[in-house]
């Protein structure tokens, strides 16, 4: 199985120290002609579905002998295989282990990793299937910048809580919070206009 180079980002949502051992890994499974990657720490969830594998990516000489349809790969090993300038990762899923190969600046890197035991959470049951009340499109960087700003202003676990207000689809999203200094925080992020192409 060949994985796109951006997939290493999902490992950020794995949990290192939890009672449920399987939460420490990224679930990789076959999805039609492509793949599905899932990661969760019990509080946040990311699902990436690709209808096809990256056709431009070489297999780096890896022989695909595994016949397993899915594997839970430890998050730290998974992330380390995706070099910032790499092309992607080739994965062979065998019983109890995976072989991962990628190209980095120093050459071809291969890692054989024991997969995690245990049952991965049934993520399909928590993904909403009913229609949303309304949707709005936001630039993820601006959204993240606002949350980072609020988090740094709060700087205290007791007050690390933000309320996000939604009104109409193309009106600003409003962020509200408080700090231990008695400050009131109000932030706003404009959604992307649906009539214009989303800009970076």
mmCIF file of the C-alpha atoms, coordinates in Angstrom:
data_MODEL
# 
_entry.id   MODEL 
# 
loop_
_atom_site.group_PDB 
_atom_site.id 
_atom_site.type_symbol 
_atom_site.label_atom_id 
_atom_site.label_alt_id 
_atom_site.label_comp_id 
_atom_site.label_asym_id 
_atom_site.label_entity_id 
_atom_site.label_seq_id 
_atom_site.pdbx_PDB_ins_code 
_atom_site.Cartn_x 
_atom_site.Cartn_y 
_atom_site.Cartn_z 
_atom_site.occupancy 
_atom_site.B_iso_or_equiv 
_atom_site.pdbx_formal_charge 
_atom_site.auth_seq_id 
_atom_site.auth_comp_id 
_atom_site.auth_asym_id 
_atom_site.auth_atom_id 
_atom_site.pdbx_PDB_model_num 
ATOM 1   C CA . UNK A 1 1   ? 0.000   0.000   0.000  1.00 0.00 ? 1   UNK A CA 1 
ATOM 2   C CA . UNK A 1 2   ? 1.295   3.447   -0.926 1.00 0.00 ? 2   UNK A CA 1 
ATOM 3   C CA . UNK A 1 3   ? 0.485   6.457   1.278  1.00 0.00 ? 3   UNK A CA 1 
ATOM 4   C CA . UNK A 1 4   ? 0.597   10.147  0.382  1.00 0.00 ? 4   UNK A CA 1 
ATOM 5   C CA . UNK A 1 5   ? 3.336   12.244  1.961  1.00 0.00 ? 5   UNK A CA 1 
ATOM 6   C CA . UNK A 1 6   ? 0.966   14.482  3.948  1.00 0.00 ? 6   UNK A CA 1 
ATOM 7   C CA . UNK A 1 7   ? -0.427  11.574  5.976  1.00 0.00 ? 7   UNK A CA 1 
ATOM 8   C CA . UNK A 1 8   ? 2.149   11.803  8.763  1.00 0.00 ? 8   UNK A CA 1 
ATOM 9   C CA . UNK A 1 9   ? 0.162   14.719  10.205 1.00 0.00 ? 9   UNK A CA 1 
ATOM 10  C CA . UNK A 1 10  ? -2.562  12.427  11.566 1.00 0.00 ? 10  UNK A CA 1 
ATOM 11  C CA . UNK A 1 11  ? -0.156  10.965  14.140 1.00 0.00 ? 11  UNK A CA 1 
ATOM 12  C CA . UNK A 1 12  ? -0.518  14.219  16.122 1.00 0.00 ? 12  UNK A CA 1 
ATOM 13  C CA . UNK A 1 13  ? -3.934  12.986  17.274 1.00 0.00 ? 13  UNK A CA 1 
ATOM 14  C CA . UNK A 1 14  ? -2.665  9.748   18.780 1.00 0.00 ? 14  UNK A CA 1 
ATOM 15  C CA . UNK A 1 15  ? -2.323  9.410   22.558 1.00 0.00 ? 15  UNK A CA 1 
ATOM 16  C CA . UNK A 1 16  ? 0.941   8.240   24.101 1.00 0.00 ? 16  UNK A CA 1 
ATOM 17  C CA . UNK A 1 17  ? -0.205  7.436   27.622 1.00 0.00 ? 17  UNK A CA 1 
ATOM 18  C CA . UNK A 1 18  ? -3.694  5.984   27.786 1.00 0.00 ? 18  UNK A CA 1 
ATOM 19  C CA . UNK A 1 19  ? -5.276  2.885   29.238 1.00 0.00 ? 19  UNK A CA 1 
ATOM 20  C CA . UNK A 1 20  ? -6.584  1.960   25.796 1.00 0.00 ? 20  UNK A CA 1 
ATOM 21  C CA . UNK A 1 21  ? -3.369  0.881   24.124 1.00 0.00 ? 21  UNK A CA 1 
ATOM 22  C CA . UNK A 1 22  ? -4.770  1.083   20.596 1.00 0.00 ? 22  UNK A CA 1 
ATOM 23  C CA . UNK A 1 23  ? -5.264  4.866   20.872 1.00 0.00 ? 23  UNK A CA 1 
ATOM 24  C CA . UNK A 1 24  ? -1.500  5.228   20.618 1.00 0.00 ? 24  UNK A CA 1 
ATOM 25  C CA . UNK A 1 25  ? -1.545  4.258   16.953 1.00 0.00 ? 25  UNK A CA 1 
ATOM 26  C CA . UNK A 1 26  ? -2.793  5.173   13.512 1.00 0.00 ? 26  UNK A CA 1 
ATOM 27  C CA . UNK A 1 27  ? -5.255  2.780   11.932 1.00 0.00 ? 27  UNK A CA 1 
ATOM 28  C CA . UNK A 1 28  ? -4.466  2.089   8.280  1.00 0.00 ? 28  UNK A CA 1 
ATOM 29  C CA . UNK A 1 29  ? -6.923  0.008   6.294  1.00 0.00 ? 29  UNK A CA 1 
ATOM 30  C CA . UNK A 1 30  ? -7.768  -0.707  2.706  1.00 0.00 ? 30  UNK A CA 1 
ATOM 31  C CA . UNK A 1 31  ? -10.527 1.480   1.272  1.00 0.00 ? 31  UNK A CA 1 
ATOM 32  C CA . UNK A 1 32  ? -11.568 0.368   -2.205 1.00 0.00 ? 32  UNK A CA 1 
ATOM 33  C CA . UNK A 1 33  ? -8.605  1.024   -4.482 1.00 0.00 ? 33  UNK A CA 1 
ATOM 34  C CA . UNK A 1 34  ? -7.090  3.371   -1.925 1.00 0.00 ? 34  UNK A CA 1 
ATOM 35  C CA . UNK A 1 35  ? -6.735  3.601   1.835  1.00 0.00 ? 35  UNK A CA 1 
ATOM 36  C CA . UNK A 1 36  ? -8.268  5.001   4.990  1.00 0.00 ? 36  UNK A CA 1 
ATOM 37  C CA . UNK A 1 37  ? -6.229  6.414   7.898  1.00 0.00 ? 37  UNK A CA 1 
ATOM 38  C CA . UNK A 1 38  ? -7.777  7.074   11.308 1.00 0.00 ? 38  UNK A CA 1 
ATOM 39  C CA . UNK A 1 39  ? -6.309  8.535   14.487 1.00 0.00 ? 39  UNK A CA 1 
ATOM 40  C CA . UNK A 1 40  ? -7.930  9.531   17.767 1.00 0.00 ? 40  UNK A CA 1 
ATOM 41  C CA . UNK A 1 41  ? -6.861  10.377  21.295 1.00 0.00 ? 41  UNK A CA 1 
ATOM 42  C CA . UNK A 1 42  ? -10.350 9.905   22.702 1.00 0.00 ? 42  UNK A CA 1 
ATOM 43  C CA . UNK A 1 43  ? -11.144 13.631  22.515 1.00 0.00 ? 43  UNK A CA 1 
ATOM 44  C CA . UNK A 1 44  ? -10.498 14.400  18.859 1.00 0.00 ? 44  UNK A CA 1 
ATOM 45  C CA . UNK A 1 45  ? -10.737 12.269  15.727 1.00 0.00 ? 45  UNK A CA 1 
ATOM 46  C CA . UNK A 1 46  ? -9.367  12.501  12.192 1.00 0.00 ? 46  UNK A CA 1 
ATOM 47  C CA . UNK A 1 47  ? -10.376 10.259  9.285  1.00 0.00 ? 47  UNK A CA 1 
ATOM 48  C CA . UNK A 1 48  ? -8.572  10.496  5.939  1.00 0.00 ? 48  UNK A CA 1 
ATOM 49  C CA . UNK A 1 49  ? -10.036 8.569   3.017  1.00 0.00 ? 49  UNK A CA 1 
ATOM 50  C CA . UNK A 1 50  ? -8.217  8.349   -0.294 1.00 0.00 ? 50  UNK A CA 1 
ATOM 51  C CA . UNK A 1 51  ? -9.968  6.682   -3.245 1.00 0.00 ? 51  UNK A CA 1 
ATOM 52  C CA . UNK A 1 52  ? -6.608  5.762   -4.754 1.00 0.00 ? 52  UNK A CA 1 
ATOM 53  C CA . UNK A 1 53  ? -2.963  5.361   -3.886 1.00 0.00 ? 53  UNK A CA 1 
ATOM 54  C CA . UNK A 1 54  ? -0.394  7.926   -5.116 1.00 0.00 ? 54  UNK A CA 1 
ATOM 55  C CA . UNK A 1 55  ? 0.465   6.688   -8.610 1.00 0.00 ? 55  UNK A CA 1 
ATOM 56  C CA . UNK A 1 56  ? 3.664   8.734   -8.804 1.00 0.00 ? 56  UNK A CA 1 
ATOM 57  C CA . UNK A 1 57  ? 5.123   7.117   -5.695 1.00 0.00 ? 57  UNK A CA 1 
ATOM 58  C CA . UNK A 1 58  ? 7.624   4.266   -6.173 1.00 0.00 ? 58  UNK A CA 1 
ATOM 59  C CA . UNK A 1 59  ? 7.467   1.169   -3.967 1.00 0.00 ? 59  UNK A CA 1 
ATOM 60  C CA . UNK A 1 60  ? 11.168  1.621   -3.095 1.00 0.00 ? 60  UNK A CA 1 
ATOM 61  C CA . UNK A 1 61  ? 11.768  -2.054  -3.804 1.00 0.00 ? 61  UNK A CA 1 
ATOM 62  C CA . UNK A 1 62  ? 9.383   -3.180  -1.065 1.00 0.00 ? 62  UNK A CA 1 
ATOM 63  C CA . UNK A 1 63  ? 7.819   -6.564  -1.787 1.00 0.00 ? 63  UNK A CA 1 
ATOM 64  C CA . UNK A 1 64  ? 4.157   -6.518  -0.811 1.00 0.00 ? 64  UNK A CA 1 
ATOM 65  C CA . UNK A 1 65  ? 3.722   -9.968  0.725  1.00 0.00 ? 65  UNK A CA 1 
ATOM 66  C CA . UNK A 1 66  ? 1.365   -9.060  3.576  1.00 0.00 ? 66  UNK A CA 1 
ATOM 67  C CA . UNK A 1 67  ? -2.300  -9.885  3.273  1.00 0.00 ? 67  UNK A CA 1 
ATOM 68  C CA . UNK A 1 68  ? -3.735  -7.959  6.215  1.00 0.00 ? 68  UNK A CA 1 
ATOM 69  C CA . UNK A 1 69  ? -6.543  -5.486  5.359  1.00 0.00 ? 69  UNK A CA 1 
ATOM 70  C CA . UNK A 1 70  ? -5.771  -3.218  8.327  1.00 0.00 ? 70  UNK A CA 1 
ATOM 71  C CA . UNK A 1 71  ? -3.102  -2.455  10.915 1.00 0.00 ? 71  UNK A CA 1 
ATOM 72  C CA . UNK A 1 72  ? -2.627  -0.159  13.909 1.00 0.00 ? 72  UNK A CA 1 
ATOM 73  C CA . UNK A 1 73  ? 0.806   1.428   13.581 1.00 0.00 ? 73  UNK A CA 1 
ATOM 74  C CA . UNK A 1 74  ? 2.370   3.136   16.636 1.00 0.00 ? 74  UNK A CA 1 
ATOM 75  C CA . UNK A 1 75  ? 2.017   6.884   16.185 1.00 0.00 ? 75  UNK A CA 1 
ATOM 76  C CA . UNK A 1 76  ? 5.655   7.801   16.826 1.00 0.00 ? 76  UNK A CA 1 
ATOM 77  C CA . UNK A 1 77  ? 6.953   5.312   14.247 1.00 0.00 ? 77  UNK A CA 1 
ATOM 78  C CA . UNK A 1 78  ? 4.286   6.300   11.756 1.00 0.00 ? 78  UNK A CA 1 
ATOM 79  C CA . UNK A 1 79  ? 5.106   10.019  11.955 1.00 0.00 ? 79  UNK A CA 1 
ATOM 80  C CA . UNK A 1 80  ? 8.859   9.471   11.734 1.00 0.00 ? 80  UNK A CA 1 
ATOM 81  C CA . UNK A 1 81  ? 8.551   7.796   8.326  1.00 0.00 ? 81  UNK A CA 1 
ATOM 82  C CA . UNK A 1 82  ? 7.104   10.902  6.685  1.00 0.00 ? 82  UNK A CA 1 
ATOM 83  C CA . UNK A 1 83  ? 10.071  13.162  6.041  1.00 0.00 ? 83  UNK A CA 1 
ATOM 84  C CA . UNK A 1 84  ? 9.279   16.852  5.402  1.00 0.00 ? 84  UNK A CA 1 
ATOM 85  C CA . UNK A 1 85  ? 10.521  16.568  1.824  1.00 0.00 ? 85  UNK A CA 1 
ATOM 86  C CA . UNK A 1 86  ? 9.699   12.914  1.301  1.00 0.00 ? 86  UNK A CA 1 
ATOM 87  C CA . UNK A 1 87  ? 7.467   11.598  -1.445 1.00 0.00 ? 87  UNK A CA 1 
ATOM 88  C CA . UNK A 1 88  ? 5.354   9.316   0.723  1.00 0.00 ? 88  UNK A CA 1 
ATOM 89  C CA . UNK A 1 89  ? 5.547   5.916   2.361  1.00 0.00 ? 89  UNK A CA 1 
ATOM 90  C CA . UNK A 1 90  ? 5.161   2.356   1.120  1.00 0.00 ? 90  UNK A CA 1 
ATOM 91  C CA . UNK A 1 91  ? 3.570   0.041   3.699  1.00 0.00 ? 91  UNK A CA 1 
ATOM 92  C CA . UNK A 1 92  ? 3.342   -3.739  3.696  1.00 0.00 ? 92  UNK A CA 1 
ATOM 93  C CA . UNK A 1 93  ? 0.834   -4.976  6.284  1.00 0.00 ? 93  UNK A CA 1 
ATOM 94  C CA . UNK A 1 94  ? 1.615   -8.416  7.656  1.00 0.00 ? 94  UNK A CA 1 
ATOM 95  C CA . UNK A 1 95  ? 0.202   -10.296 10.614 1.00 0.00 ? 95  UNK A CA 1 
ATOM 96  C CA . UNK A 1 96  ? 1.432   -8.530  13.760 1.00 0.00 ? 96  UNK A CA 1 
ATOM 97  C CA . UNK A 1 97  ? 3.819   -6.196  11.976 1.00 0.00 ? 97  UNK A CA 1 
ATOM 98  C CA . UNK A 1 98  ? 4.273   -3.731  9.132  1.00 0.00 ? 98  UNK A CA 1 
ATOM 99  C CA . UNK A 1 99  ? 7.219   -2.854  6.932  1.00 0.00 ? 99  UNK A CA 1 
ATOM 100 C CA . UNK A 1 100 ? 7.459   0.835   6.028  1.00 0.00 ? 100 UNK A CA 1 
ATOM 101 C CA . UNK A 1 101 ? 9.815   2.290   3.452  1.00 0.00 ? 101 UNK A CA 1 
ATOM 102 C CA . UNK A 1 102 ? 10.323  5.924   2.470  1.00 0.00 ? 102 UNK A CA 1 
ATOM 103 C CA . UNK A 1 103 ? 12.912  8.109   0.761  1.00 0.00 ? 103 UNK A CA 1 
ATOM 104 C CA . UNK A 1 104 ? 14.630  10.758  2.836  1.00 0.00 ? 104 UNK A CA 1 
ATOM 105 C CA . UNK A 1 105 ? 17.512  13.105  2.143  1.00 0.00 ? 105 UNK A CA 1 
ATOM 106 C CA . UNK A 1 106 ? 20.031  10.484  3.230  1.00 0.00 ? 106 UNK A CA 1 
ATOM 107 C CA . UNK A 1 107 ? 18.541  7.750   1.046  1.00 0.00 ? 107 UNK A CA 1 
ATOM 108 C CA . UNK A 1 108 ? 16.004  4.957   1.384  1.00 0.00 ? 108 UNK A CA 1 
ATOM 109 C CA . UNK A 1 109 ? 14.847  4.238   4.938  1.00 0.00 ? 109 UNK A CA 1 
ATOM 110 C CA . UNK A 1 110 ? 13.143  1.009   5.972  1.00 0.00 ? 110 UNK A CA 1 
ATOM 111 C CA . UNK A 1 111 ? 11.530  0.285   9.320  1.00 0.00 ? 111 UNK A CA 1 
ATOM 112 C CA . UNK A 1 112 ? 9.886   -2.936  10.485 1.00 0.00 ? 112 UNK A CA 1 
ATOM 113 C CA . UNK A 1 113 ? 7.437   -2.173  13.273 1.00 0.00 ? 113 UNK A CA 1 
ATOM 114 C CA . UNK A 1 114 ? 5.303   -4.379  15.478 1.00 0.00 ? 114 UNK A CA 1 
ATOM 115 C CA . UNK A 1 115 ? 1.683   -3.318  15.207 1.00 0.00 ? 115 UNK A CA 1 
ATOM 116 C CA . UNK A 1 116 ? -0.448  -2.513  18.244 1.00 0.00 ? 116 UNK A CA 1 
ATOM 117 C CA . UNK A 1 117 ? -2.791  -5.125  19.634 1.00 0.00 ? 117 UNK A CA 1 
ATOM 118 C CA . UNK A 1 118 ? -6.291  -4.376  20.806 1.00 0.00 ? 118 UNK A CA 1 
ATOM 119 C CA . UNK A 1 119 ? -9.462  -3.160  19.193 1.00 0.00 ? 119 UNK A CA 1 
ATOM 120 C CA . UNK A 1 120 ? -9.435  0.250   17.579 1.00 0.00 ? 120 UNK A CA 1 
ATOM 121 C CA . UNK A 1 121 ? -12.433 2.440   18.525 1.00 0.00 ? 121 UNK A CA 1 
ATOM 122 C CA . UNK A 1 122 ? -15.452 2.096   16.256 1.00 0.00 ? 122 UNK A CA 1 
ATOM 123 C CA . UNK A 1 123 ? -15.001 5.513   14.695 1.00 0.00 ? 123 UNK A CA 1 
ATOM 124 C CA . UNK A 1 124 ? -17.769 5.020   12.123 1.00 0.00 ? 124 UNK A CA 1 
ATOM 125 C CA . UNK A 1 125 ? -20.436 5.161   14.821 1.00 0.00 ? 125 UNK A CA 1 
ATOM 126 C CA . UNK A 1 126 ? -19.408 8.628   16.031 1.00 0.00 ? 126 UNK A CA 1 
ATOM 127 C CA . UNK A 1 127 ? -19.077 10.338  12.646 1.00 0.00 ? 127 UNK A CA 1 
ATOM 128 C CA . UNK A 1 128 ? -22.372 12.224  12.111 1.00 0.00 ? 128 UNK A CA 1 
ATOM 129 C CA . UNK A 1 129 ? -24.483 10.951  9.242  1.00 0.00 ? 129 UNK A CA 1 
ATOM 130 C CA . UNK A 1 130 ? -27.390 13.392  9.417  1.00 0.00 ? 130 UNK A CA 1 
ATOM 131 C CA . UNK A 1 131 ? -27.359 16.697  7.543  1.00 0.00 ? 131 UNK A CA 1 
ATOM 132 C CA . UNK A 1 132 ? -25.831 19.703  9.375  1.00 0.00 ? 132 UNK A CA 1 
ATOM 133 C CA . UNK A 1 133 ? -27.988 22.710  10.275 1.00 0.00 ? 133 UNK A CA 1 
ATOM 134 C CA . UNK A 1 134 ? -25.705 24.889  8.153  1.00 0.00 ? 134 UNK A CA 1 
ATOM 135 C CA . UNK A 1 135 ? -22.077 24.970  7.095  1.00 0.00 ? 135 UNK A CA 1 
ATOM 136 C CA . UNK A 1 136 ? -19.396 27.617  6.755  1.00 0.00 ? 136 UNK A CA 1 
ATOM 137 C CA . UNK A 1 137 ? -15.938 27.400  5.262  1.00 0.00 ? 137 UNK A CA 1 
ATOM 138 C CA . UNK A 1 138 ? -12.948 28.798  7.136  1.00 0.00 ? 138 UNK A CA 1 
ATOM 139 C CA . UNK A 1 139 ? -9.264  29.071  6.436  1.00 0.00 ? 139 UNK A CA 1 
ATOM 140 C CA . UNK A 1 140 ? -7.723  26.468  8.802  1.00 0.00 ? 140 UNK A CA 1 
ATOM 141 C CA . UNK A 1 141 ? -4.614  28.587  9.422  1.00 0.00 ? 141 UNK A CA 1 
ATOM 142 C CA . UNK A 1 142 ? -6.629  31.621  10.527 1.00 0.00 ? 142 UNK A CA 1 
ATOM 143 C CA . UNK A 1 143 ? -8.852  29.386  12.637 1.00 0.00 ? 143 UNK A CA 1 
ATOM 144 C CA . UNK A 1 144 ? -5.795  27.821  14.284 1.00 0.00 ? 144 UNK A CA 1 
ATOM 145 C CA . UNK A 1 145 ? -4.133  31.211  14.812 1.00 0.00 ? 145 UNK A CA 1 
ATOM 146 C CA . UNK A 1 146 ? -7.199  32.420  16.718 1.00 0.00 ? 146 UNK A CA 1 
ATOM 147 C CA . UNK A 1 147 ? -7.320  29.333  18.957 1.00 0.00 ? 147 UNK A CA 1 
ATOM 148 C CA . UNK A 1 148 ? -3.573  29.563  19.607 1.00 0.00 ? 148 UNK A CA 1 
ATOM 149 C CA . UNK A 1 149 ? -3.906  33.229  20.540 1.00 0.00 ? 149 UNK A CA 1 
ATOM 150 C CA . UNK A 1 150 ? -6.748  32.491  22.963 1.00 0.00 ? 150 UNK A CA 1 
ATOM 151 C CA . UNK A 1 151 ? -4.871  29.563  24.485 1.00 0.00 ? 151 UNK A CA 1 
ATOM 152 C CA . UNK A 1 152 ? -1.782  31.675  25.129 1.00 0.00 ? 152 UNK A CA 1 
ATOM 153 C CA . UNK A 1 153 ? -3.896  34.448  26.654 1.00 0.00 ? 153 UNK A CA 1 
ATOM 154 C CA . UNK A 1 154 ? -5.568  31.998  29.014 1.00 0.00 ? 154 UNK A CA 1 
ATOM 155 C CA . UNK A 1 155 ? -2.433  30.047  29.927 1.00 0.00 ? 155 UNK A CA 1 
ATOM 156 C CA . UNK A 1 156 ? -4.205  28.232  32.749 1.00 0.00 ? 156 UNK A CA 1 
ATOM 157 C CA . UNK A 1 157 ? -5.828  24.795  32.655 1.00 0.00 ? 157 UNK A CA 1 
ATOM 158 C CA . UNK A 1 158 ? -8.700  26.036  34.800 1.00 0.00 ? 158 UNK A CA 1 
ATOM 159 C CA . UNK A 1 159 ? -9.653  28.615  32.168 1.00 0.00 ? 159 UNK A CA 1 
ATOM 160 C CA . UNK A 1 160 ? -8.614  26.677  29.071 1.00 0.00 ? 160 UNK A CA 1 
ATOM 161 C CA . UNK A 1 161 ? -12.075 26.720  27.556 1.00 0.00 ? 161 UNK A CA 1 
ATOM 162 C CA . UNK A 1 162 ? -13.394 28.618  24.541 1.00 0.00 ? 162 UNK A CA 1 
ATOM 163 C CA . UNK A 1 163 ? -16.963 29.010  23.302 1.00 0.00 ? 163 UNK A CA 1 
ATOM 164 C CA . UNK A 1 164 ? -17.467 29.261  19.523 1.00 0.00 ? 164 UNK A CA 1 
ATOM 165 C CA . UNK A 1 165 ? -20.643 30.984  18.334 1.00 0.00 ? 165 UNK A CA 1 
ATOM 166 C CA . UNK A 1 166 ? -22.209 30.292  14.947 1.00 0.00 ? 166 UNK A CA 1 
ATOM 167 C CA . UNK A 1 167 ? -24.914 32.529  13.547 1.00 0.00 ? 167 UNK A CA 1 
ATOM 168 C CA . UNK A 1 168 ? -25.384 32.652  9.795  1.00 0.00 ? 168 UNK A CA 1 
ATOM 169 C CA . UNK A 1 169 ? -23.258 30.830  7.218  1.00 0.00 ? 169 UNK A CA 1 
ATOM 170 C CA . UNK A 1 170 ? -21.327 33.899  6.003  1.00 0.00 ? 170 UNK A CA 1 
ATOM 171 C CA . UNK A 1 171 ? -21.120 35.901  9.223  1.00 0.00 ? 171 UNK A CA 1 
ATOM 172 C CA . UNK A 1 172 ? -18.062 35.917  11.526 1.00 0.00 ? 172 UNK A CA 1 
ATOM 173 C CA . UNK A 1 173 ? -17.437 33.049  13.905 1.00 0.00 ? 173 UNK A CA 1 
ATOM 174 C CA . UNK A 1 174 ? -17.193 34.492  17.405 1.00 0.00 ? 174 UNK A CA 1 
ATOM 175 C CA . UNK A 1 175 ? -14.840 33.063  20.051 1.00 0.00 ? 175 UNK A CA 1 
ATOM 176 C CA . UNK A 1 176 ? -15.354 33.873  23.725 1.00 0.00 ? 176 UNK A CA 1 
ATOM 177 C CA . UNK A 1 177 ? -13.289 32.999  26.757 1.00 0.00 ? 177 UNK A CA 1 
ATOM 178 C CA . UNK A 1 178 ? -12.031 34.192  30.150 1.00 0.00 ? 178 UNK A CA 1 
ATOM 179 C CA . UNK A 1 179 ? -8.703  34.277  31.941 1.00 0.00 ? 179 UNK A CA 1 
ATOM 180 C CA . UNK A 1 180 ? -7.590  33.912  35.538 1.00 0.00 ? 180 UNK A CA 1 
ATOM 181 C CA . UNK A 1 181 ? -6.882  37.682  35.537 1.00 0.00 ? 181 UNK A CA 1 
ATOM 182 C CA . UNK A 1 182 ? -10.586 38.414  35.113 1.00 0.00 ? 182 UNK A CA 1 
ATOM 183 C CA . UNK A 1 183 ? -10.175 39.335  31.466 1.00 0.00 ? 183 UNK A CA 1 
ATOM 184 C CA . UNK A 1 184 ? -12.901 38.696  28.916 1.00 0.00 ? 184 UNK A CA 1 
ATOM 185 C CA . UNK A 1 185 ? -11.727 37.492  25.509 1.00 0.00 ? 185 UNK A CA 1 
ATOM 186 C CA . UNK A 1 186 ? -13.663 38.035  22.279 1.00 0.00 ? 186 UNK A CA 1 
ATOM 187 C CA . UNK A 1 187 ? -12.269 36.911  18.945 1.00 0.00 ? 187 UNK A CA 1 
ATOM 188 C CA . UNK A 1 188 ? -13.727 36.760  15.457 1.00 0.00 ? 188 UNK A CA 1 
ATOM 189 C CA . UNK A 1 189 ? -12.774 34.879  12.297 1.00 0.00 ? 189 UNK A CA 1 
ATOM 190 C CA . UNK A 1 190 ? -14.414 35.614  8.982  1.00 0.00 ? 190 UNK A CA 1 
ATOM 191 C CA . UNK A 1 191 ? -15.566 32.572  7.009  1.00 0.00 ? 191 UNK A CA 1 
ATOM 192 C CA . UNK A 1 192 ? -14.494 32.178  3.404  1.00 0.00 ? 192 UNK A CA 1 
ATOM 193 C CA . UNK A 1 193 ? -17.016 33.503  0.931  1.00 0.00 ? 193 UNK A CA 1 
ATOM 194 C CA . UNK A 1 194 ? -18.682 30.652  -0.933 1.00 0.00 ? 194 UNK A CA 1 
ATOM 195 C CA . UNK A 1 195 ? -18.793 32.840  -4.019 1.00 0.00 ? 195 UNK A CA 1 
ATOM 196 C CA . UNK A 1 196 ? -15.002 33.050  -4.169 1.00 0.00 ? 196 UNK A CA 1 
ATOM 197 C CA . UNK A 1 197 ? -12.331 30.447  -4.496 1.00 0.00 ? 197 UNK A CA 1 
ATOM 198 C CA . UNK A 1 198 ? -10.796 29.555  -1.124 1.00 0.00 ? 198 UNK A CA 1 
ATOM 199 C CA . UNK A 1 199 ? -7.462  31.330  -0.780 1.00 0.00 ? 199 UNK A CA 1 
ATOM 200 C CA . UNK A 1 200 ? -4.527  30.037  1.284  1.00 0.00 ? 200 UNK A CA 1 
# 
